[in-house]
């Protein structure tokens, strides 16, 4: 089966705070959830989370890149979601729809300068 992804992905766990576009980005704020990345690329991120996100919804992501200790913020759209543990844990694919130039450079450095395991 051919991989349809166009971006290089790095398999790794990074801490993420997800918030609705109207919410405040910090753990514990209303409308926020915590997650871990499964992989990350310039185009988006695959997450594990307890939040049952709606496909097509827009969220803000506050991602702490583990190795570099840099934090990036991005707007993203939920492209797909699937239940992986009886309605308690979900895996979701999110596509970035907005990155500030500084965050884009930090992500580019992380993905392409990574000592992680790039795939795809």
FIKOLZA-1660 file (N, C-alpha, C; in steps of 0.1 Angstrom, whole numbers, plus 5000, padded with zeros to 4 digits):
% residues 120
   i   px   py   pz ch aa at
   1 5008 4988 5000  A  X  N
   1 5000 5000 5000  A  X CA
   1 5009 5012 5000  A  X  C
   2 5006 5021 4991  A  X  N
   2 5014 5034 4990  A  X CA
   2 5010 5044 5000  A  X  C
   3 5020 5050 5007  A  X  N
   3 5017 5060 5017  A  X CA
   3 5013 5073 5010  A  X  C
   4 5002 5079 5013  A  X  N
   4 4997 5091 5006  A  X CA
   4 5002 5103 5012  A  X  C
   5 5009 5103 5023  A  X  N
   5 5014 5115 5029  A  X CA
   5 5025 5121 5021  A  X  C
   6 5025 5134 5021  A  X  N
   6 5035 5141 5013  A  X CA
   6 5046 5147 5021  A  X  C
   7 5045 5147 5034  A  X  N
   7 5055 5153 5043  A  X CA
   7 5062 5143 5051  A  X  C
   8 5075 5146 5053  A  X  N
   8 5083 5137 5062  A  X CA
   8 5078 5138 5076  A  X  C
   9 5076 5126 5082  A  X  N
   9 5071 5126 5096  A  X CA
   9 5082 5121 5105  A  X  C
  10 5081 5126 5118  A  X  N
  10 5090 5121 5128  A  X CA
  10 5082 5114 5139  A  X  C
  11 5085 5102 5141  A  X  N
  11 5078 5094 5152  A  X CA
  11 5083 5098 5165  A  X  C
  12 5075 5104 5174  A  X  N
  12 5079 5108 5187  A  X CA
  12 5067 5112 5195  A  X  C
  13 5069 5112 5208  A  X  N
  13 5059 5118 5218  A  X CA
  13 5063 5131 5222  A  X  C
  14 5054 5141 5220  A  X  N
  14 5056 5154 5225  A  X CA
  14 5043 5158 5233  A  X  C
  15 5044 5166 5243  A  X  N
  15 5032 5170 5250  A  X CA
  15 5025 5181 5242  A  X  C
  16 5011 5180 5242  A  X  N
  16 5003 5189 5235  A  X CA
  16 4991 5193 5244  A  X  C
  17 4988 5206 5243  A  X  N
  17 4975 5211 5249  A  X CA
  17 4966 5215 5237  A  X  C
  18 4954 5210 5237  A  X  N
  18 4945 5213 5226  A  X CA
  18 4934 5222 5232  A  X  C
  19 4930 5232 5225  A  X  N
  19 4919 5240 5229  A  X CA
  19 4911 5244 5217  A  X  C
  20 4898 5246 5220  A  X  N
  20 4889 5251 5210  A  X CA
  20 4893 5265 5206  A  X  C
  21 4891 5269 5194  A  X  N
  21 4895 5281 5189  A  X CA
  21 4891 5293 5198  A  X  C
  22 4880 5292 5205  A  X  N
  22 4876 5302 5214  A  X CA
  22 4881 5301 5228  A  X  C
  23 4888 5290 5231  A  X  N
  23 4893 5287 5244  A  X CA
  23 4907 5293 5247  A  X  C
  24 4911 5292 5259  A  X  N
  24 4924 5296 5264  A  X CA
  24 4933 5284 5264  A  X  C
  25 4946 5286 5259  A  X  N
  25 4955 5274 5258  A  X CA
  25 4963 5273 5270  A  X  C
  26 4958 5265 5279  A  X  N
  26 4966 5261 5291  A  X CA
  26 4959 5249 5298  A  X  C
  27 4966 5240 5303  A  X  N
  27 4960 5228 5310  A  X CA
  27 4950 5233 5320  A  X  C
  28 4938 5226 5320  A  X  N
  28 4928 5229 5330  A  X CA
  28 4918 5240 5326  A  X  C
  29 4921 5248 5316  A  X  N
  29 4912 5258 5312  A  X CA
  29 4900 5251 5305  A  X  C
  30 4888 5257 5306  A  X  N
  30 4876 5251 5300  A  X CA
  30 4878 5249 5285  A  X  C
  31 4874 5238 5279  A  X  N
  31 4876 5236 5265  A  X CA
  31 4890 5232 5261  A  X  C
  32 4898 5227 5271  A  X  N
  32 4911 5222 5267  A  X CA
  32 4913 5207 5271  A  X  C
  33 4922 5201 5264  A  X  N
  33 4925 5187 5266  A  X CA
  33 4940 5185 5264  A  X  C
  34 4946 5175 5271  A  X  N
  34 4960 5172 5269  A  X CA
  34 4961 5160 5259  A  X  C
  35 4972 5159 5253  A  X  N
  35 4975 5149 5243  A  X CA
  35 4990 5146 5242  A  X  C
  36 4993 5135 5235  A  X  N
  36 5007 5132 5231  A  X CA
  36 5007 5130 5216  A  X  C
  37 5018 5135 5210  A  X  N
  37 5019 5133 5195  A  X CA
  37 5024 5118 5193  A  X  C
  38 5019 5112 5183  A  X  N
  38 5025 5099 5178  A  X CA
  38 5035 5102 5167  A  X  C
  39 5032 5112 5159  A  X  N
  39 5042 5116 5149  A  X CA
  39 5038 5131 5145  A  X  C
  40 5048 5138 5140  A  X  N
  40 5047 5152 5136  A  X CA
  40 5054 5154 5123  A  X  C
  41 5048 5163 5115  A  X  N
  41 5054 5167 5102  A  X CA
  41 5051 5182 5100  A  X  C
  42 5056 5187 5089  A  X  N
  42 5053 5201 5086  A  X CA
  42 5039 5203 5083  A  X  C
  43 5032 5193 5079  A  X  N
  43 5018 5194 5075  A  X CA
  43 5008 5192 5086  A  X  C
  44 5012 5185 5096  A  X  N
  44 5003 5182 5107  A  X CA
  44 5008 5173 5117  A  X  C
  45 4999 5167 5125  A  X  N
  45 5003 5159 5136  A  X CA
  45 4993 5148 5139  A  X  C
  46 4998 5136 5143  A  X  N
  46 4989 5125 5148  A  X CA
  46 4990 5125 5163  A  X  C
  47 4978 5125 5170  A  X  N
  47 4977 5126 5184  A  X CA
  47 4970 5114 5191  A  X  C
  48 4974 5112 5203  A  X  N
  48 4966 5103 5212  A  X CA
  48 4960 5112 5223  A  X  C
  49 4947 5112 5225  A  X  N
  49 4940 5121 5234  A  X CA
  49 4928 5114 5240  A  X  C
  50 4923 5119 5251  A  X  N
  50 4911 5114 5257  A  X CA
  50 4899 5123 5251  A  X  C
  51 4902 5133 5244  A  X  N
  51 4892 5142 5238  A  X CA
  51 4886 5136 5225  A  X  C
  52 4873 5135 5225  A  X  N
  52 4866 5130 5213  A  X CA
  52 4864 5142 5204  A  X  C
  53 4874 5146 5196  A  X  N
  53 4873 5158 5187  A  X CA
  53 4864 5155 5176  A  X  C
  54 4858 5166 5170  A  X  N
  54 4849 5165 5159  A  X CA
  54 4857 5167 5146  A  X  C
  55 4855 5158 5136  A  X  N
  55 4861 5159 5123  A  X CA
  55 4857 5172 5117  A  X  C
  56 4866 5180 5112  A  X  N
  56 4863 5193 5106  A  X CA
  56 4864 5205 5116  A  X  C
  57 4865 5202 5129  A  X  N
  57 4866 5213 5138  A  X CA
  57 4880 5219 5138  A  X  C
  58 4881 5231 5142  A  X  N
  58 4894 5238 5143  A  X CA
  58 4898 5240 5157  A  X  C
  59 4910 5237 5160  A  X  N
  59 4916 5238 5174  A  X CA
  59 4929 5245 5173  A  X  C
  60 4933 5250 5185  A  X  N
  60 4946 5255 5187  A  X CA
  60 4955 5244 5194  A  X  C
  61 4967 5243 5190  A  X  N
  61 4976 5233 5196  A  X CA
  61 4988 5241 5202  A  X  C
  62 4992 5237 5213  A  X  N
  62 5004 5242 5220  A  X CA
  62 5012 5230 5222  A  X  C
  63 5023 5229 5214  A  X  N
  63 5031 5216 5213  A  X CA
  63 5045 5220 5219  A  X  C
  64 5049 5211 5229  A  X  N
  64 5062 5213 5234  A  X CA
  64 5071 5202 5228  A  X  C
  65 5080 5206 5220  A  X  N
  65 5089 5197 5213  A  X CA
  65 5099 5192 5223  A  X  C
  66 5099 5179 5225  A  X  N
  66 5107 5173 5236  A  X CA
  66 5122 5175 5235  A  X  C
  67 5128 5172 5224  A  X  N
  67 5143 5173 5223  A  X CA
  67 5148 5188 5224  A  X  C
  68 5141 5196 5217  A  X  N
  68 5146 5210 5216  A  X CA
  68 5141 5219 5228  A  X  C
  69 5130 5214 5234  A  X  N
  69 5123 5221 5245  A  X CA
  69 5117 5234 5240  A  X  C
  70 5115 5235 5227  A  X  N
  70 5108 5246 5221  A  X CA
  70 5093 5244 5221  A  X  C
  71 5085 5254 5222  A  X  N
  71 5071 5253 5222  A  X CA
  71 5066 5260 5209  A  X  C
  72 5057 5253 5202  A  X  N
  72 5051 5260 5190  A  X CA
  72 5036 5260 5192  A  X  C
  73 5030 5270 5186  A  X  N
  73 5015 5271 5186  A  X CA
  73 5011 5271 5172  A  X  C
  74 5000 5264 5170  A  X  N
  74 4994 5262 5156  A  X CA
  74 4979 5261 5157  A  X  C
  75 4973 5266 5146  A  X  N
  75 4959 5263 5144  A  X CA
  75 4958 5250 5135  A  X  C
  76 4949 5242 5138  A  X  N
  76 4948 5229 5131  A  X CA
  76 4934 5225 5129  A  X  C
  77 4931 5217 5118  A  X  N
  77 4918 5212 5116  A  X CA
  77 4919 5197 5118  A  X  C
  78 4909 5191 5125  A  X  N
  78 4908 5177 5127  A  X CA
  78 4903 5170 5114  A  X  C
  79 4912 5162 5108  A  X  N
  79 4909 5155 5096  A  X CA
  79 4903 5141 5098  A  X  C
  80 4907 5134 5108  A  X  N
  80 4901 5121 5111  A  X CA
  80 4903 5118 5126  A  X  C
  81 4895 5109 5131  A  X  N
  81 4896 5105 5145  A  X CA
  81 4891 5090 5146  A  X  C
  82 4897 5082 5154  A  X  N
  82 4892 5069 5157  A  X CA
  82 4894 5065 5171  A  X  C
  83 4885 5057 5176  A  X  N
  83 4885 5052 5190  A  X CA
  83 4895 5041 5190  A  X  C
  84 4905 5042 5200  A  X  N
  84 4915 5031 5201  A  X CA
  84 4913 5024 5214  A  X  C
  85 4905 5029 5223  A  X  N
  85 4903 5022 5236  A  X CA
  85 4890 5025 5243  A  X  C
  86 4880 5019 5237  A  X  N
  86 4866 5019 5243  A  X CA
  86 4860 5032 5246  A  X  C
  87 4863 5042 5238  A  X  N
  87 4857 5056 5241  A  X CA
  87 4865 5064 5251  A  X  C
  88 4876 5059 5255  A  X  N
  88 4884 5066 5265  A  X CA
  88 4897 5072 5259  A  X  C
  89 4902 5066 5249  A  X  N
  89 4914 5072 5242  A  X CA
  89 4911 5072 5227  A  X  C
  90 4915 5083 5220  A  X  N
  90 4913 5084 5206  A  X CA
  90 4926 5088 5199  A  X  C
  91 4927 5084 5187  A  X  N
  91 4939 5088 5178  A  X CA
  91 4933 5097 5168  A  X  C
  92 4939 5108 5166  A  X  N
  92 4934 5118 5156  A  X CA
  92 4945 5123 5147  A  X  C
  93 4941 5126 5135  A  X  N
  93 4950 5133 5126  A  X CA
  93 4946 5147 5124  A  X  C
  94 4955 5157 5126  A  X  N
  94 4952 5171 5125  A  X CA
  94 4961 5177 5115  A  X  C
  95 4956 5185 5106  A  X  N
  95 4963 5193 5096  A  X CA
  95 4965 5207 5101  A  X  C
  96 4978 5212 5100  A  X  N
  96 4980 5226 5104  A  X CA
  96 4974 5235 5094  A  X  C
  97 4967 5245 5099  A  X  N
  97 4961 5255 5090  A  X CA
  97 4967 5269 5093  A  X  C
  98 4975 5270 5103  A  X  N
  98 4981 5283 5106  A  X CA
  98 4993 5281 5115  A  X  C
  99 5005 5285 5111  A  X  N
  99 5017 5286 5119  A  X CA
  99 5023 5299 5117  A  X  C
 100 5027 5305 5128  A  X  N
 100 5035 5318 5128  A  X CA
 100 5049 5315 5121  A  X  C
 101 5055 5324 5115  A  X  N
 101 5068 5322 5108  A  X CA
 101 5078 5316 5118  A  X  C
 102 5079 5321 5130  A  X  N
 102 5089 5316 5140  A  X CA
 102 5086 5302 5144  A  X  C
 103 5073 5299 5145  A  X  N
 103 5069 5285 5149  A  X CA
 103 5072 5276 5137  A  X  C
 104 5070 5280 5125  A  X  N
 104 5072 5272 5113  A  X CA
 104 5087 5269 5112  A  X  C
 105 5096 5279 5114  A  X  N
 105 5110 5277 5114  A  X CA
 105 5114 5267 5125  A  X  C
 106 5109 5268 5137  A  X  N
 106 5112 5259 5148  A  X CA
 106 5108 5245 5144  A  X  C
 107 5096 5243 5138  A  X  N
 107 5091 5230 5134  A  X CA
 107 5100 5224 5123  A  X  C
 108 5103 5233 5114  A  X  N
 108 5112 5228 5103  A  X CA
 108 5125 5223 5108  A  X  C
 109 5131 5231 5117  A  X  N
 109 5144 5226 5123  A  X CA
 109 5142 5213 5130  A  X  C
 110 5131 5212 5137  A  X  N
 110 5128 5200 5145  A  X CA
 110 5127 5188 5136  A  X  C
 111 5119 5189 5125  A  X  N
 111 5116 5178 5116  A  X CA
 111 5128 5174 5108  A  X  C
 112 5134 5184 5102  A  X  N
 112 5145 5181 5093  A  X CA
 112 5159 5180 5099  A  X  C
 113 5160 5186 5111  A  X  N
 113 5173 5185 5118  A  X CA
 113 5172 5174 5129  A  X  C
 114 5161 5166 5128  A  X  N
 114 5158 5157 5138  A  X CA
 114 5167 5145 5139  A  X  C
 115 5170 5141 5151  A  X  N
 115 5177 5128 5153  A  X CA
 115 5167 5117 5156  A  X  C
 116 5154 5120 5154  A  X  N
 116 5144 5111 5156  A  X CA
 116 5143 5101 5145  A  X  C
 117 5132 5094 5143  A  X  N
 117 5131 5085 5132  A  X CA
 117 5121 5090 5122  A  X  C
 118 5126 5097 5112  A  X  N
 118 5117 5102 5101  A  X CA
 118 5112 5091 5093  A  X  C
 119 5100 5092 5089  A  X  N
 119 5094 5082 5080  A  X CA
 119 5086 5089 5069  A  X  C
 120 5082 5081 5059  A  X  N
 120 5073 5086 5048  A  X CA
 120 5080 5096 5040  A  X  C
% end
